[in-house]
Amino acid sequence: MLGKISSDSMKKAELVFIPSPGIGHLVSTLEIAKLLIDRDDRLSVTVLIMKLPFDTMVGTYTQSLAASSPTGRIRIVNLPQDDSISEPTSHQPIKLCTVFIENQKPRVKEVVTEMTRTGSPRLAGFVIDMFCTCMIDVANEFGLPTYVFFTSSAAFLGMMLHLQTLQDSHNIDVTELKDTDTELVIPSFVNPVPAKVLPSTVLDKDGGATMLLNHAKRFRNTKGIMVNTVTELESNAVQSLSNIKIPKVYPVGPILNLKGETGSSQKTEILTWLDQQPPSSVVFLCFGSMGSFSVDQVKEIAHGLENSGHRFLWSLRQPPPKVKFGLSTDYTNPEEVLPEGFLDRTAGIGKVIGWAPQVAVLAHIAIGGFVSHCGWNSTVESLWFGVPLATWPMYAEQQVNAFQMVKELGLAVEIKLDYRRAGQIIVSAEEVKEGVRRVMEYDSEVRKKVKEMKEKCRKAIMDGGSSHTWLGCLIQDVMDNTPPSN
């Protein structure tokens, strides 16, 4: 599917990958690293892992990756753990991560210094996550080019760059848009974007907005920006990015981890249950590694599902002890938060689970719809498998993703577009019921469009496809700009 580039006469080159801490960013970053080395035998990759003290998923995932990398051309380096950040409640996520990543710069410099001592293969550059722009400073010290791997959509990339221009070139304080009915004209979107769907961080007057837009400012100082998207999915956004003065944008998606999920015993039980359901009959509810709800909201979802009459698979997680930042965990006894008798009444048509093997579930023929938080990885996975989305965004840029999928592209139905986790908004049982009903409609226009996009996404990564071609262009740029050996 991916034609290889190989030449024994050419010198080999190594890229240093620096993903953000957190499993969502790490998974797609490692997948693009694997794509690069599979495509070109000249390339090797060293991935520098920054692990937050309270994130237990990253270590498990990197161990499984190391065990499944027989080529030896992906090397995992775990940076020394920084235990100085032990209270995740003291900052918003972007502030916590910004401070944490900045503190890793000396450790990254030490590792790269050691790599330069051997001189073989030559260091070709850094590939940094969208939130690791401070590492451009380290790359510059070594005279190395930096590429960004943007783990969200091209439309959101365009939004960040546009808002950064408004802030820095036109002195517009975007945080003033909070709680207004303003609609923004943003080139990467066809429709005006309501301020109410902007990420909470963009509207944060306590420094979060400045931190986020400073990342966008630094994107402009890199050699190129890889985006986990497909030209055919975001044609307007990709075109708009080619019309502004920024580094070259490479739409190289969809970047997917289609195997290697942990939790095998749970996975087997879940898939066995799905095997017993009719094709396209089950709605899947899953809200990401940080997706959890209040008890009142759990009961509304349960009533909505029961009243919908549809079969369901519901990944129900409980909030972490430190609710401002952290990962959801499984309930020991979900009956404690569900309506009395709910599990008995729905035993024939529904299954409530904890952790979900999301890719394996979406790939299953029984799944007919996906109620999702609209994280970009989940959105791309859903399109890859041709499963229509019902949007319930919760944090980060998920409101933007939901707006794009529903209003821009017609690839999802709306449950909510502007859900604010910090507020006391309760999505009613009736809204849940209606959202499930619409996403499960057999002959809907949304379902037809999603099936068409599934085929376009798959063609994009094949020989001659748009993403396949862009990946080749990126590799050529990396090799052309690899600094000469000393």
Salt bridges, closest charged atoms under 4 A:
GLU31 OE2 - LYS34 NZ 2.97
ASP40 OD2 - ARG42 NH2 2.68
ASP41 OD1 - LYS4 NZ 3.45
ASP41 OD1 - ARG73 NH2 3.64
GLU87 OE2 - LYS322 NZ 3.76
GLU102 OE2 - LYS105 NZ 3.11
GLU114 OE1 - ARG117 NH1 2.50
ASP129 OD1 - HIS25 ND1 2.84
ASP137 OD2 - LYS105 NZ 2.97
ASP137 OD1 - ARG218 NH2 2.97
GLU141 OE1 - LYS109 NZ 2.75
GLU176 OE2 - LYS205 NZ 3.17
ASP204 OD2 - LYS95 NZ 3.67
GLU269 OE2 - LYS351 NZ 2.96
ASP275 OD1 - HIS364 NE2 2.65
GLU306 OE2 - ARG345 NE 2.60
ASP330 OD1 - ARG317 NE 2.64
GLU414 OE1 - LYS407 NZ 3.93
ASP418 OD2 - LYS196 NZ 3.95
GLU431 OE2 - LYS416 NZ 3.41
GLU434 OE2 - ARG437 NH2 2.50
GLU434 OE2 - ARG438 NE 3.79
GLU441 OE2 - ARG437 NH1 2.98
ASP463 OD1 - HIS468 NE2 2.99
ASP477 OD1 - LYS223 NZ 3.41
